[in-house]
């Protein structure tokens, strides 16, 4: 330690720095996007969110900040730029300081949801003239293919300073739909809203910043073009679909309660815990 009782930092190891291959401060937007994609890739299953090292994450943030600076002077503004329209993979998200749960996929990719559901794809489409569609493709219990979809109307909203800069939109989503094999579709849950600022857009990527500070890297095309985004949220909800959802919820709650009760009678905490998990699936 130092002579004044403080720790000396002379021999402290420096934090690793990830080599992005370009000078972020002076590189072109084309080179910056190429470097960004070399780190986060163009996947659509959210696998990159937790797999990057701290150094890689810092590099991504630096690139996104620089792209935001470049995008600040771009014309036309993002909401008026035809490039904003298209099908996108949610290739990377970084949780903001005010964000609870995963920024993309929400409860299906957080905590218990991450154990019960395997994410196969995260997609977002911006469709003409003012429609936003989100889709989470997943496997229930990690084996049953299904999806959750949202469809909503995009409306430009003011920036924090009150100006209408053409960067920030609020999307008013209808109640979500959940789809299962054999055309079983049900509409469940309440309407919702989300605010997202587009800080940069080009032929390959769209960069977004959520109202709670989360960052998003959307990559164009690929798997997103095969995700039937145009029809998400337009599916007809069947009586059979609603009945299946109701029976599933009632069945899991009943089974979970029974298992919990059996564990309580036998004083087996592990059994009660299993019953609690089963019941939570029904409430999910």
N, C-alpha and C positions, 0 to 999 in steps of 0.2 A: 504494500500500500504506500501512498505518498506520505511525506513527512508531516503533513498537516492533518493526518487521519483519514484523508479521502483516498479512494482507490485510484491507482494510476492506470491510465488508459493507453500508455505508450505501447504496451505489448498485447493489448486486447485485439483479438482477431477481427478483421473487417467483415461486415456482412457481405455474403456473396452477391455478385452482380451478374445478371444474366445478359449475355451478349446477344443483342437483337440484330446485329449485323449492319445497322445503319446509325447515323447520328440523328437522334430523334429531333433535335432542335432545328436541323436544317434539311432533313430528308423530305422528299416530295410525298404528297398524300398517297400516290401509287405505291411507293416503296414502303411507307408506313403500314398500309393495309396488307401488303405482302408479308411483312414481318409479323404483323398481328396474327394473320392466318397461319403462319408457320408455328405459332405457339398454341393458339386455341383450336385450330383446325376448322372443319366445316361439319362437325358432327351435329346430330339433332337430339341426342338422348341425355344431354346434361352431364355426360361423364367427365368433361373437362373441369367442371366447377370445383371439384374437390381434389383433382389430381395434379394441379399445377403446384410447383414449389413456390416458396415465398418470394424468391428472386424473380421467377417467371411472372407471378402476380404483380409485383412492383413494375416490371417491364410493361405488362399489359396496361396498367393504370397510366403510366407515363405516355404510352402511345395513344391511348384514348383521350387523355388530356390535350395532347398536341393536335389530334384530329378535331377535337372540339374547337380549339383555337382557329384552325384552318376553316372549319365549317362556319364559324361566326361571321366570316366575311363572304361566304358563298352566295351566289345568286343563280337561279331563284332560291328563295328560302325553302326549307325541307317540305313544308306542307303544300307548297305550290309547285314543287319539283316532280315531274312525271316519274322520276326514278323511285319515288317513295312507294309506288304501287308494285305489288309482286308477292310471291310466296317466299317466306323466309324460315330457315331453321334457327331456333334459339340455341346458338352454338356455345355461348358462354354468358354466365351471369355472375356478378359480384355483389354480395349483399351489402346494402347501405347500413349506416349506423342506426337508423331509425326503422329498419326493416325487421320484422319478426317472421320467421319461416322463409322458405325458398321464394325468391322473387318470381320464378317461373314454375308453375306446377303446384305451388302452395302446399296445402296439407298432404297432397299425394306424394310429395317428395321430402317431407319433414317428419322426423320422429317415427311414430307408429306407422304412418303412411308409407314411409320408405321401406319398412319391413314387409308390409302387406302388398305393396304394389311395385312392380318393376316397370320403370319408365322405358318406353321404346322410342318415343319421339316427342319433341316439343316444337310446335310450329306456330307461326303467326303470319297472317296474310293481311295486306292492306289492299282492298278491292275498290275499284271505281264505283260510284264517285266518292263515297264517304263511309265505307264499311270496313270494320276490323274483325277478324276471326282468329280466335285462339283454339288450339287443339292439343290435348295431352293424350298421346297414345300410350296405353299401359296394359299390363297383365295383372288382373285381380288375383290375389293369392299367388302371384308370380307365374300363373299358368293360363288364366282365362283372358284371351284378347278382348280389350274393350277400349273405350275412349271417352273423354269428357270434352265437350265443346262449348265455346262461347261465341256469340255473334252480337255485334253492337254497332252503334252509330258514332262516328268520329266528329267531334266539334272542336274547332280551335278555341283556345282560352288564352287570357292574357299571361304575360310573363310576371315574375315577382315584382317588377317595377311598374306594372300596369300597362305596359305597351303590348301591342299585337304584333309580334315579331315574326309570326309564321313558323314557330319552332315547336310549340307545345300544344298538345291536344288532350281533351278529355273524352274517354270512350264510355258510352252508356250501354252496358251489356244487358241483354235479355237474360232470363233465368237459364242456367246451364242445361245442356242435354247430356245424357249418358247413354252410350250405345254398347250393345253386346252382340255376339254372333247371332245369325239368323234374323237380322233386321229388328231385333228387340231394342226399342228406343224409348226413353222416358225423359221428361223435363222435370228437374227437381231443383229446389233451392230458390233463393230470391234473386232479383236483379242486382247488378253491382256496377261500380264505376272504377276507373283507373285513370291516372294522369301520367302521361309519358312525353318527355321532351326528346325530339330527334336532334342530336348534335352534329351528325354527319351522315351523308348518304351518297353512295356512288353505285357503279354497276355491279359491285361484288358484295358490299356490306351496307348495313344500316346500324348506326350506333344510337342507343337510347339511354336516357337517364330518368329513373323513376322519381316520383315525388318524395320518396323516403331515402333517396340517395343511392339506390341500387343502379348498377351499370349493366347494360345488355349489349351483346354483340350478336346481331342477326346476319346470317349469311344467306345469300339469295339462291333459290333454285334447289337442285339436287333432290333429296328426299322430300322436301316441302312441296315440290311440284307433283309428287305422286300421292299426296296425302288427302286428295279430294276436298281441298279447303273450300271450294266454291259452294259446296252443299252443306257444310257444317252449320248447324243451327237452323237449317230449313227442314230437317227431317220431321215427318209426321209422327207425333207421339201416339202410340197405340195403347188401347185399354189393356192389352196383354202385357205391354211393357211396364205400365204403372202397377199392374197386379204382381208382376215378377219382383219389382223393387219393393213393394209393400210386404210380400211374403218373405223376401230375403231379410228385410229389416226386422220383421216380427220373429222370424225363425232364429236369427242370430241373437237377438235380445233374449228370447226365451231360453235358448241353449246356454247362452252365457250366464244367465241368472241361475239356471239349474246347476251348472258346473260350480259356480261360486258357492251356492248353498251346500252342495256336497262337500266341497273343500272345508267349509265352515264347520259342518257336522263332524267331519273326520279330523278337524284341526290340522289340515294340510294346507299351508299357506301357498305352496306352489300351485296346487290345484285351483285354489281361489283366484290366483293371479291369471291362470289360463282362462278361467271363466270371465274375468274382467276384460281381458284382451278380446275375447269372442264378442262380448257385448259391445265393446267400443267399435268393433268393425260394423255392427249394425247402425251405430250412431254416426258413422263416418260420412 
